[in-house]
Amino acid sequence: MVEHTRTLDFKIAFAIGLGTMIAAGIFSLSGTAVAAIGSSAVIAFVIAALVAGVTAAAYSEFASVYSENGGGYLFCSRTFEDRDLLTYAIGMSLFLGYTGTTAFYLATMDEWFFEFVLPEWLHVLPHGTTGVVAALLLGVLNARGTEESGGFQLIVTGAKVAVLFAFIGGAFAFRGPGTAVSTFAGSFGGDAVGILTISALAFITFFGFSAIAASAGEIIDPQRTVPRAIAASMVTVTILYALVIVAMVNSPVPPEVIAEQGETAMGRVAAGFLGSIGESLIVAGAIFSMVSASNASILAASSIGSLMGRQGQAPRRFARIHREYGTPFWSVMTATATIVALIVLFIGVFPAEGGLGAPIGLTLGLTPLTGFATLNLLLPLAVVNVALVFSRRKFPDITRGFRVPGVPLVPVVGVLANLGLIYNLPPKGVVAGLVLTAALVVAYLVWGGAPDQAELVKRVVPPEPGEEPASGIVSEAETEAPASEQFRVLVPIARPDRTLRYVRLAAALARVSDKEAVVHVLNVTQIPDQTPWETVQDTARARTERIQDELASTDIDVDYLVEGHTCRDIAFDILQTARDDEADLVLMGYPERHREVTETVEREAPCDVFFADKTVDEADLDVINIGAGGGPHHKALLPLVNALGQHGSELHLINVSAGERGTDETSGVTMDALEGVETTQVHNVTAGSVADGLVETAADNGGVLIIGASRDRWLRQALFGSTPDEVVALAAERDVPVLVYASQTGVSDRVTERLFPVARYLRKRLSRAGKTGGSSPDWG
């Protein structure tokens, strides 16, 4: 069976929820809420959080059962399997909810641009212009394939939280803690209807919890992690929002100005607390938050569209993965077009003031757009609560990692609370949402769907009969020796045509041990961020079966097993497999394009690693060339080289005296380590650099050149270290096979160890021109 490797831990899942919730809602609705009901805005936000929390609990239970991507649409599809119209309505409504939310974010960003960023002479542009431009840019980026790693998500979320804390700190510093609290306590206002109205609008700010459940297919131990991450992110966001409201109430800006500013009031308030620098900080943070949250919502909408396409409830092309970009191209483009249409209609054609509909009283604007988006979120969320009750009765014996207490009472409360918020939404937004929903339901009834699932381009392939479960696709040999008596070599393979050479090389390296050799072949198919993992399972299976066929067609004198994985992070998968497998050695190719995989494995592997170029094979080990060298990797390599010499390999020790371009090597330590080999030949050579001397001498001797990696990179562009990189480049020109060795014990400088991943990450971000998903990188 093709396995899928999960990569997101609790802190990343928490950051996903927190980062998605800190978006346009708090930056735009805080001013509107305080202007309408003063300090009671805290009550309104808490009510919205509690209502969202009930449905978030249902999401948590479903995510602990169906640990896949898809969110509410997936949950309802699995519960109401025979009710196509209902599940279509849920998927379509969520699609409109996500695209409407993105339109709200970008339309709000547009208001901030016009208020704080664009020069006066550009105010002639129609409102919504910058929002439309941003939507198109985000759509193109997502269609071409973008990557937002877990580490980047942490950085983004940290920056958002820092901006909010700066705003809150500015308020308390400006007023003083005592005055700030007393001012807040004396500013409660509004009635029950006003509070519930703000609660209905504020609900959109808490819907980020769904992003965690939607990523359940990537989260480690989702049964436990998803509920904890959802709860932690919602509690944290509620506290942050309450503190922001306290700060807004203590604003030096007059209430009437806050009311007039509306969605952009937080920027003016920041200027009052912190001056122009504070205003710039809040404006930058708000715009950045809106763009990043919009990107997450586009991903969610395109994922829903892709899943509906695979299930025949949207055009089949929605499920197709672009051959070059590895993304659900049509689904992304449809989501982008919907976002642009909503911005144009609500903000451009029918704005709150003026516009084409003004003569007949047909005006919309940002507030109805919020209602439209929230309606299309609340309706399917109400159905998710109902689905939880049905699921408990329909599947009473299914394993649930988390169980919502008080079922069916709690889900019923959730449904009623959702309906109560809908009742208090802006009527124009509700009407627009219901009209469009009805039109799309009618369109589906006329169309009839695409029930012939067999014609879908991407589909999940079930395991073959008799196939082994999660341990691997096939085990060619039954090894009876316990793990402590085995020498296990993990061989990550990206190119199936190189499998046989690498397996034989791994076997030759393992035979120097006195333990039973076992070679574990691993093929990892990478998944684009916009693509559910199930859609690349066919590709992963085909690659793994090709590797199996390659090995089965040849007599190989070593026990081996083959696994195929799908994963968003290739390096994570290799490292985790090495840990789980208790590998003694990793043998893999070094990169032709995707060097970040090699860099990560080299520095974080739980065992020693050999990196082989594409020409090295088993026969090359008959003659081994090694430099006099130095450094921790070189010293750790010597016992293995000595063992190979004792097993019959011809050893050549190359002692290079370098000119101005290198440092002379000394052979004393190396010779001492090779004392068990009587036939070691020593070559004392003079060359312009150590690399020149090593490669030229190895070319004359024949066989393989084995070198140790270096830790002297710091922030340089070196991969294995300056000298090893130069050796690799020169060896390629002279057709000299090279093995680069990295020992797990070779780390000596902790500062460098901490800085290097940062340098690698920044270089990767700045240099990436594009990324093709759904394929393995060139690392072997």
C-alpha atoms as one frame of an Amber mdcrd trajectory, in Angstrom:
protein
   0.000   0.000   0.000   1.206   3.499  -0.744   1.649   5.319   2.560   1.146
   8.986   3.253   3.535  10.719   5.643   2.151  13.493   7.860   4.419  16.449
   8.606   2.523  19.011  10.728   2.865  18.868  14.508   0.836  20.686  17.175
   2.669  24.007  16.994   2.220  24.190  13.204  -1.461  23.208  13.428  -1.923
  25.828  16.151  -0.185  28.421  13.965  -2.429  27.543  11.005  -5.575  28.196
  13.031  -4.226  31.288  14.748  -2.795  32.738  11.554  -6.020  32.188   9.609
  -8.179  33.785  12.321  -5.977  36.879  12.670  -7.045  38.488   9.431  -9.342
  41.161   8.084 -12.004  40.498  10.723 -10.215  41.961  13.718  -8.583  44.778
  11.750 -11.836  45.915  10.145 -14.627  44.868  12.541 -13.031  46.184  15.733
 -13.676  49.784  14.737 -17.216  49.072  13.548 -17.990  47.101  16.724 -16.648
  49.721  19.161 -18.413  52.528  17.302 -21.713  50.623  17.543 -21.723  49.151
  21.059 -18.539  50.294  22.834 -17.041  47.842  25.334 -19.923  45.434  24.711
 -18.018  44.462  21.583 -16.080  42.072  23.836 -19.356  40.319  24.695 -20.230
  40.132  21.008 -16.862  38.587  20.091 -17.087  36.085  22.956 -20.578  35.037
  21.807 -19.249  34.541  18.277 -16.364  32.490  19.675 -18.715  30.296  21.718
 -20.971  29.646  18.724 -17.943  28.847  16.593 -16.597  26.683  19.401 -19.611
  24.358  19.342 -19.147  23.656  15.648 -15.374  23.521  16.130 -15.964  20.663
  18.572 -17.966  18.799  15.909 -15.130  19.433  13.426 -12.676  18.044  15.978
 -14.623  14.811  16.382 -15.032  14.323  12.641 -11.346  15.105  12.041 -10.429
  12.427  14.585 -12.445   9.925  12.520 -11.687  11.059   8.959  -8.103  12.215
   9.159  -8.054  13.529   5.618  -8.267  16.903   3.893 -11.709  18.233   3.006
 -13.278  19.675   6.162 -17.052  20.015   6.446 -17.738  18.828   2.905 -15.821
  15.608   3.530 -17.571  15.037   6.855 -21.036  15.461   5.379 -20.165  13.336
   2.329 -19.095  10.444   4.561 -22.171  10.783   6.802 -24.846  11.403   4.141
 -23.400   9.119   1.478 -26.675   8.614  -0.380 -27.860  12.243  -0.364 -26.110
  13.817  -3.320 -28.147  17.006  -3.401 -27.485  17.710   0.274 -23.749  17.068
   0.027 -23.589  19.151  -3.163 -25.320  22.031  -1.372 -22.839  21.779   1.508
 -19.819  21.757  -0.804 -21.160  24.573  -2.963 -22.050  26.686   0.086 -18.600
  26.178   1.623 -17.022  27.086  -1.717 -19.033  30.328  -1.743 -18.230  30.861
   1.936 -14.475  30.572   1.388 -14.501  32.702  -1.766 -16.828  35.230  -0.103
 -14.509  35.373   2.901 -11.549  36.002   0.589 -13.505  38.704  -1.218 -14.257
  40.303   2.159 -10.571  40.169   3.153  -9.382  41.698  -0.114 -12.164  44.292
  -0.262 -11.204  45.347   3.276  -7.573  45.482   2.188  -8.690  47.718  -0.665
 -10.212  50.161   1.837  -6.943  50.246   3.779  -5.023  50.866   0.581  -7.215
  53.805  -0.383  -7.062  55.243   3.135  -3.376  54.796   3.966  -1.292  53.689
   0.990  -2.420  55.053  -2.374  -1.509  58.665  -3.157  -4.342  61.103  -3.610
  -4.038  61.214  -7.387  -4.787  57.460  -7.588  -8.070  57.819  -5.700  -9.774
  58.165  -9.077  -9.494  54.385  -9.377 -12.736  52.494  -8.701 -12.954  51.041
  -5.224 -12.137  47.363  -5.275  -9.317  47.791  -7.809  -6.473  46.737  -5.514
  -8.590  43.872  -4.176  -9.184  42.540  -7.695  -5.481  42.858  -8.558  -4.519
  41.025  -5.372  -7.060  38.261  -6.084  -5.664  37.739  -9.577  -2.080  37.637
  -8.322  -2.926  35.157  -5.558  -4.863  33.042  -8.038  -1.933  32.892 -10.453
   0.502  32.040  -7.659  -1.698  29.245  -6.356  -2.399  27.875  -9.815   1.319
  27.696 -10.551   2.074  26.038  -7.239   3.235  27.795  -4.097   4.646  26.368
  -0.889   4.029  27.684   2.584   6.078  25.539   4.918   5.288  24.983   8.578
   8.231  27.126   9.614   7.061  29.971   7.413   3.568  29.695   8.886   5.052
  30.075  12.360   6.970  33.188  11.313   3.891  34.724   9.673   1.675  34.030
  12.679   4.304  35.328  15.089   4.504  38.583  13.130   0.714  39.009  13.241
   0.569  38.432  16.990   3.483  40.826  17.517   1.618  43.571  15.637  -1.486
  43.104  17.790   0.566  43.122  20.992   2.272  46.340  19.874  -1.174  47.897
  19.347  -2.460  46.666  22.723   0.732  47.731  24.500   0.474  51.168  22.941
  -3.005  51.620  24.418  -1.985  50.637  27.948   1.161  52.745  27.739  -0.840
  55.723  26.496  -3.577  55.536  29.141  -1.871  53.630  31.919  -3.205  50.231
  33.043  -5.560  51.590  35.714  -7.099  54.254  33.481  -7.388  51.839  30.576
  -9.344  49.320  32.658 -11.644  51.933  34.185 -12.328  53.529  30.777 -13.198
  50.120  29.367 -15.480  49.323  32.319 -17.427  52.556  31.835 -17.960  52.224
  28.077 -20.434  49.367  27.767 -23.351  50.123  25.506 -25.788  48.734  22.979
 -28.763  46.422  23.410 -29.157  42.680  22.848 -29.986  43.102  19.169 -26.942
  45.286  18.600 -24.643  42.825  20.372 -26.012  39.849  18.406 -25.665  41.793
  15.156 -21.977  42.397  15.863 -21.638  38.734  16.911 -23.037  37.648  13.564
 -20.528  39.846  11.714 -17.676  38.742  13.987 -18.274  35.039  13.386 -16.210
  35.209  10.205 -13.158  36.053  12.302 -13.318  32.691  14.119 -13.856  30.418
  11.142 -10.115  29.814  10.938 -10.593  26.702  13.079 -11.765  24.943   9.912
  -8.320  25.413   8.361  -6.922  23.035  10.998  -9.530  20.364  10.289  -9.067
  20.897   6.547  -5.367  20.048   6.995  -6.050  16.900   9.041  -4.505  14.774
   6.314  -1.122  16.416   6.977  -1.230  16.589  10.789   0.713  14.134  12.913
  -1.541  12.159  15.279  -4.672  14.079  14.135  -6.977  12.311  16.599  -5.166
  14.088  19.414  -3.546  17.076  17.738  -6.535  18.519  15.830  -8.852  18.998
  18.859  -6.010  20.474  20.954  -4.920  22.852  18.199  -8.478  24.018  17.507
  -9.187  24.663  21.193  -5.867  26.401  21.822  -6.105  28.662  18.766  -9.689
  29.724  19.502  -8.978  30.531  23.157  -5.852  32.486  22.197  -7.631  34.460
  19.487 -10.578  35.283  21.749  -8.233  36.711  24.390  -6.331  38.719  21.767
  -9.538  40.109  20.294 -10.816  41.108  23.745  -7.584  43.006  24.424  -7.837
  44.735  21.035 -11.346  45.906  21.926 -10.035  47.241  25.245  -7.378  49.159
  23.321  -9.916  50.522  20.827 -12.175  51.764  23.632  -9.223  53.687  25.091
  -8.480  55.382  21.797  -7.531  59.078  21.817  -9.487  59.318  18.560 -13.036
  60.667  19.143 -15.846  58.074  18.859 -17.438  59.904  15.952 -14.178  59.647
  13.996 -13.973  55.915  14.722 -17.534  55.539  13.481 -16.717  57.500  10.336
 -13.527  55.528   9.652 -15.331  52.197  10.075 -13.203  49.405   8.612  -9.989
  51.446   8.724 -10.448  52.906  12.235  -7.747  50.708  13.788  -5.090  52.456
  11.707  -6.186  55.901  12.974  -6.295  54.637  16.545  -2.764  53.244  16.209
  -1.570  56.655  15.050  -3.039  58.159  18.216  -1.246  55.610  20.430   2.059
  55.217  18.650   2.324  58.055  16.155   3.084  57.656  12.458   5.363  54.679
  13.096   2.572  52.864  14.933   0.130  53.652  12.152   2.540  52.287   9.540
   3.071  49.157  11.629  -0.651  48.460  11.953  -1.319  49.246   8.279   1.465
  46.901   7.158   0.335  44.200   9.591  -3.299  44.515   8.528  -2.555  44.311
   4.809  -0.137  41.441   5.272  -2.663  39.569   7.437  -5.423  40.037   4.892
  -3.261  38.794   2.027  -1.986  35.733   3.906  -5.470  34.817   5.145  -6.821
  35.309   1.609  -4.221  32.890   0.323  -5.299  30.289   2.889  -8.956  30.755
   1.934  -8.190  30.359  -1.776  -6.437  27.081  -0.977  -9.452  25.933   1.040
 -11.921  26.895  -1.711  -9.863  25.192  -4.427  -9.568  22.061  -2.271 -13.364
  21.940  -1.907 -13.753  22.419  -5.679 -11.224  19.683  -6.399 -12.923  17.238
  -4.013 -16.352  18.020  -5.531 -14.883  17.356  -8.970 -13.560  13.958  -7.890
 -16.968  13.066  -6.435 -18.820  14.147  -9.567 -20.572  17.130  -7.970 -18.597
  19.698  -9.963 -17.124  19.552 -13.483 -14.544  16.773 -13.724 -11.844  19.182
 -14.773 -11.936  20.675 -11.261 -10.223  17.495 -10.074  -7.564  17.477 -12.773
  -4.023  18.143 -11.657  -2.036  20.403 -13.961   0.800  18.400 -15.521   3.365
  21.155 -15.136   2.279  22.911 -11.956   0.908  19.938 -10.023  -2.117  21.916
  -8.781  -5.912  21.659  -9.312  -5.627  24.429 -11.900  -9.279  24.697 -12.915
 -10.488  24.692  -9.332  -8.051  27.451  -8.376  -8.998  29.539 -11.398 -12.725
  29.121 -10.702 -12.226  30.182  -7.091 -10.246  33.224  -8.238 -12.890  34.201
 -10.782 -15.616  33.911  -8.129 -13.646  36.139  -5.740 -13.123  38.772  -8.435
 -16.836  38.681  -9.353 -17.891  39.163  -5.722 -15.549  42.131  -5.229 -16.720
  43.749  -8.457 -20.406  43.260  -7.676 -20.430  44.182  -3.974 -17.778  46.924
  -4.045 -17.496  48.135  -7.638 -20.903  47.899  -9.312 -23.196  48.109  -6.255
 -21.166  49.880  -3.525 -22.707  51.126  -0.296 -22.886  54.646  -1.719 -23.561
  55.471  -5.372 -22.939  52.933  -8.101 -25.214  51.615 -10.811 -27.884  50.459
  -8.373 -28.200  53.730  -6.464 -31.130  55.112  -8.533 -33.243  52.061  -7.697
 -31.944  51.633  -4.153 -29.872  48.526  -4.956 -26.681  49.040  -2.932 -24.450
  46.463  -1.311 -20.932  47.216  -0.039 -18.599  45.625   2.481 -21.145  44.879
   5.237 -23.517  42.898   2.966 -20.452  41.090   1.565 -19.612  40.056   5.124
 -23.183  38.790   5.532 -22.986  36.877   2.249 -19.770  35.124   3.270 -20.935
  34.405   6.817 -24.268  32.982   5.632 -22.455  30.514   3.393 -20.320  29.439
   6.323 -23.055  29.211   8.960 -25.472  27.136   6.860 -23.067  24.235   6.181
 -21.744  24.440   9.735 -25.273  23.919  11.015 -25.497  20.804   8.834 -22.146
  19.568  10.220 -23.679  19.686  13.700 -26.652  17.666  12.450 -24.257  15.267
  10.720 -22.534  14.611  14.038 -25.796  13.336  15.538 -26.447  11.159  12.483
 -22.862   9.875  12.521 -23.146   8.748  16.151 -26.289   6.743  15.287 -25.173
   5.475  11.886 -21.646   4.442  12.906 -21.861   3.645  16.633 -18.789   1.393
  16.608 -16.406   3.624  14.663 -13.275   4.720  16.537 -13.408   8.367  17.544
 -10.233   9.945  18.849 -12.275  12.807  20.305 -15.936  12.813  21.344 -18.081
  15.914  21.768 -19.786  15.772  25.166 -23.524  16.141  25.493 -24.580  14.787
  22.090 -27.232  15.405  20.798 -27.863  18.458  23.014 -24.634  20.308  22.187
 -24.998  19.940  18.381 -28.634  21.086  18.617 -27.481  24.167  20.539 -24.933
  24.723  17.784 -27.591  24.576  15.080 -29.853  27.016  16.938 -26.959  29.381
  17.599 -25.966  29.320  13.913 -29.537  30.090  12.872 -29.671  32.884  15.449
 -26.571  34.501  13.989 -27.990  34.150  10.465 -31.126  35.980  11.614 -28.964
  38.905  12.719 -26.851  39.109   9.555 -27.242  42.080   7.185 -30.427  41.303
   5.210 -28.964  42.261   1.830 -26.089  39.829   2.251 -28.464  37.041   3.324
 -30.765  37.647   0.357 -27.847  37.690  -2.077 -26.513  34.465  -0.600 -29.868
  32.669  -0.702 -30.574  33.763  -4.284 -27.192  32.560  -5.532 -27.467  29.312
  -3.552 -30.904  28.596  -5.024 -29.651  29.326  -8.536 -26.712  26.940  -8.163
 -28.940  24.194  -6.720 -31.253  24.522  -9.719 -28.236  24.425 -12.030 -27.089
  21.187 -10.388 -30.516  19.612 -10.764 -30.577  20.530 -14.451 -27.018  19.281
 -14.974 -27.421  16.085 -13.032 -23.857  15.839 -11.817 -21.129  13.542 -13.064
 -21.887  10.196 -11.449 -19.448   8.119 -13.533 -16.590   8.148 -11.029 -14.424
   5.869 -13.169 -13.768   8.693 -15.619 -12.304  11.027 -13.024  -8.665  11.768
 -13.775  -7.391  11.393 -10.222  -8.853   8.783  -7.930  -7.769   6.920  -4.835
  -6.578   3.413  -5.660  -7.509   0.788  -3.029  -4.868  -1.679  -1.859  -4.530
  -4.820  -3.925  -5.951  -8.022  -2.374  -3.471  -9.646  -0.051  -1.270  -6.569
   0.066   0.486  -5.814   3.330  -0.777  -2.885   5.402   1.066   0.294   6.327
   4.474  -1.418   6.688   5.162  -1.290   2.969   4.106  -2.163  -0.565   6.104
  -5.350  -0.789   8.658  -7.213   1.233  10.839  -9.258  -1.102  12.559 -11.161
   1.709  11.354 -12.261   5.106  14.214 -11.382   7.455  14.089 -13.431  10.609
  16.971 -11.731  12.416  15.971  -9.245  15.135  16.635  -5.556  14.478  19.664
  -5.566  16.797  21.339  -8.128  14.521  20.610  -6.283  11.274  22.528  -3.552
   9.489  19.782  -1.525   7.838  20.490   0.820   4.937  17.763   3.259   3.886
  17.950   4.099   0.171  15.650   6.992  -0.853  15.064   6.744  -4.613  13.609
   9.485  -6.784  14.465   7.976 -10.182  13.391   4.328 -10.530  15.989   3.669
 -13.264  18.776   4.172 -10.692  17.313   1.751  -8.155  19.341  -1.334  -9.020
  22.682   0.486  -8.902  21.959   2.108  -5.541  20.638  -1.104  -3.952  23.763
  -3.017  -4.986  25.963  -0.195  -3.728  24.083  -0.151  -0.423  24.494  -3.912
  -0.107  28.243  -3.640  -0.713  28.581  -0.956   1.967  26.496  -2.987   4.422
  28.501  -6.183   3.988  31.469  -4.752   5.917  29.302  -5.084   9.024  29.145
  -8.378  10.876  25.332  -8.069  10.959  22.710  -9.209   8.455  22.314  -6.595
   5.706  18.813  -5.276   4.926  18.199  -2.590   2.297  15.068  -0.469   2.665
  14.155   1.239  -0.637  11.976   4.337  -0.259  10.292   6.353  -3.005   8.628
   9.618  -1.926   6.167  11.393  -4.211   5.800  15.039  -3.257   2.330  16.588
  -2.933   1.675  20.223  -3.910   0.188  22.296  -1.091  -3.047  22.790  -3.011
  -3.559  19.070  -3.648  -5.130  16.445  -1.366  -2.721  13.569  -0.931  -5.131
  11.030  -2.401  -4.807  12.599  -5.856  -1.143  11.603  -6.232  -1.547   8.067
  -4.897  -1.738   6.641  -8.424   1.555   8.285  -9.302   3.181   7.029  -6.115
   1.935   3.485  -6.719   3.156   3.473 -10.326   6.640   4.620  -9.304   6.877
   2.090  -6.519   5.670  -0.752  -8.735   8.295   0.209 -11.299  10.977  -0.012
  -8.592   9.612  -3.410  -7.529   9.723  -4.668 -11.107  13.261  -3.354 -11.553
  14.484  -5.268  -8.507  12.424  -8.407  -9.133  13.861  -8.794 -12.641  17.431
  -9.090 -11.313  19.099 -11.482  -8.900  20.122  -9.378  -5.875  22.100 -10.983
  -3.089  20.633  -8.945  -0.226  17.389  -8.835   1.736  15.353  -5.782   0.802
  11.931  -4.205   1.026  10.285  -1.452  -0.986   7.989   1.345   0.244   6.175
   4.135  -1.540   5.191   7.285   0.358   3.382  10.514  -0.437   4.365  13.584
   1.547   4.536  17.364   1.276   8.027  17.470   2.776  10.469  15.002   1.182
  13.263  15.549   3.714  10.898  15.094   6.661   9.718  11.781   5.233  13.261
  10.483   4.692  14.347  11.476   8.189  11.234  10.091   9.866  11.550   6.808
   7.974  15.208   6.553   9.026  14.174   7.046  12.660  11.261   4.608  12.496
  13.365   2.042  10.651  16.295   2.477  13.060  18.517   2.788   9.996  22.267
   2.380  10.438  23.071   4.188   7.192  21.307   6.301   4.564  22.462   6.145
   0.941  20.993   8.689  -1.450  21.880  10.746  -4.483  22.999  14.296  -4.120
  20.882  16.949  -5.725  20.659  18.038  -9.307  18.035  20.689  -8.537  16.386
  20.409  -5.086  19.354  20.817  -2.790  17.271  21.656   0.286  16.356  17.971
   0.658  20.001  16.951   0.740  20.948  19.776   3.105  18.253  18.840   5.594
  19.045  15.127   5.529  22.769  15.775   5.908  22.340  17.923   8.982  19.481
  16.124  10.748  19.868  12.431   9.895  19.746  10.082  12.921  22.536   7.972
  11.364  25.468   8.333   8.996  24.723   9.284   5.382  26.415   8.565   2.057
  25.575  10.843  -0.871  26.376   9.203  -4.210  26.557  10.762  -7.635  24.561
   9.132 -10.418  27.566   7.205 -11.806  28.680   5.314  -8.671  28.104   1.555
  -8.667  29.183  -1.466  -6.666  32.249  -2.221  -8.828  33.737   1.203  -8.077
  34.323   0.096  -4.477  37.084  -2.256  -5.683  39.362   0.795  -5.745  38.879
   3.492  -3.090  40.535   6.894  -3.123  40.503   8.955   0.048  42.174  12.230
   0.961  44.403  12.794   3.951  41.678  15.175   5.028  40.635  16.267   8.462
  37.492  17.315  10.292  34.848  15.279  12.103  33.227  13.721   9.022  36.525
  12.558   7.591  37.588  10.960  10.870  34.217   9.230  11.288  34.544   7.847
   7.742  37.887   6.132   8.288  36.646   2.984  10.142  34.322   2.164   7.249
  37.070   2.709   4.663  39.385   0.537   6.752  36.739  -2.213   6.826  36.308
  -2.014   3.041  40.074  -2.360   2.666  40.059  -5.425   4.868  37.323  -6.906
   2.646  39.542  -6.587  -0.413  39.219  -3.012  -1.680  42.405  -1.396  -2.976
  43.008   1.772  -0.940  44.737   4.911  -2.186  45.540   7.678   0.286  45.975
  11.028  -1.481  48.034  13.622   0.401  47.714  16.984  -1.374  50.111  19.882
  -0.987  48.045  22.822  -2.190  49.041  26.209  -3.447  47.366  29.503  -2.636
  43.872  28.094  -3.314  43.893  25.468  -0.580  45.259  24.197   2.685  47.831
  21.439   2.796  46.609  18.072   4.070  48.447  15.812   6.529  48.181  12.028
   6.285  49.253  10.983   9.812  45.788  10.570  11.398  44.368   8.896   8.313
  47.243   6.409   8.036  46.875   5.491  11.699  43.180   4.724  11.158  43.960
   2.506   8.132  46.598   0.429   9.879  44.565  -2.721   9.394  45.110  -2.573
   5.615  48.590  -3.532   4.490  48.201  -2.509   0.838  47.303   1.171   1.279
  49.110   3.204  -1.377  50.092   6.778  -0.495  50.172   9.480  -3.168  51.919
  12.741  -2.281  50.821  15.259  -4.909  51.092  18.989  -5.449  48.138  20.825
  -6.961  46.561  24.251  -7.160  43.923  23.181  -4.645  43.058  20.151  -2.543
  40.097  19.437  -4.821  42.291  19.499  -7.951  44.770  17.091  -6.397  42.107
  14.652  -5.180  40.193  14.478  -8.449  43.230  14.261 -10.746  44.818  11.472
  -8.713  41.540   9.553  -8.388  41.044   9.795 -12.157  44.467   8.179 -12.669
  43.889   5.458 -10.067  40.351   4.556 -11.106  37.622   3.549  -8.670  35.615
   5.820  -6.381  36.682   8.955  -4.506  35.241   9.108  -0.983  35.299  12.442
   0.870  33.779  13.760   4.078  31.358  16.670   4.138  32.373  19.884   5.854
  30.671  22.020   8.509  32.546  25.179   7.567  29.748  26.663   5.409  28.222
  29.249   7.729  26.057  31.339   5.409  27.887  30.475   2.202  26.293  28.868
  -0.817  28.124  25.583  -0.177  26.173  22.350   0.058  28.608  19.845   1.540
  31.290  22.452   2.290  33.602  24.457   0.042  36.183  21.746  -0.733  33.685
  18.861  -1.115  31.544  20.991  -3.429  34.567  21.796  -5.557  35.513  18.095
  -5.637  31.987  17.163  -6.800  32.080  19.747  -9.595  35.566  18.744 -10.821
  34.763  15.023 -10.566  31.733  15.462 -12.820  34.000  16.962 -15.493  36.464
  14.038 -15.252  33.832  11.267 -14.845  35.195  10.321 -11.427  32.553   8.658
  -9.223  32.278  10.342  -5.823  30.751   9.413  -2.480  30.268  12.209   0.084
  30.022  11.061   3.700  28.291  12.898   6.534  28.477  11.553  10.066  25.712
  12.173  12.567  28.434  12.932  15.125  30.046  15.629  13.021  28.309  18.701
  14.458  30.676  20.880  16.456  29.510  24.464  16.213  26.019  24.978  17.689
  25.749  28.606  16.499  26.367  27.518  12.914  23.917  24.662  13.395  21.188
  27.120  14.382  21.929  29.715  11.717  22.273  27.369   8.777  18.583  26.377
   8.491  17.654  30.080   8.488  20.123  30.813   5.690  18.891  27.798   3.723
  15.270  28.843   4.159  15.888  32.441   3.048  17.944  31.331   0.070  15.220
  28.883  -0.918  12.527  31.574  -0.707  14.503  34.200  -2.598  15.763  31.931
  -5.361  12.682  29.863  -6.123  11.279  30.730  -9.512   8.573  28.119  -9.305
   7.947  24.636  -8.079   6.452  21.660  -9.858   4.395  19.484  -7.562   3.408
  15.888  -7.684   6.914  14.649  -8.439  10.021  13.638  -6.636  13.062  15.913
  -6.625  16.363  14.910  -8.222  18.084  13.509  -5.152  18.659   9.967  -6.318
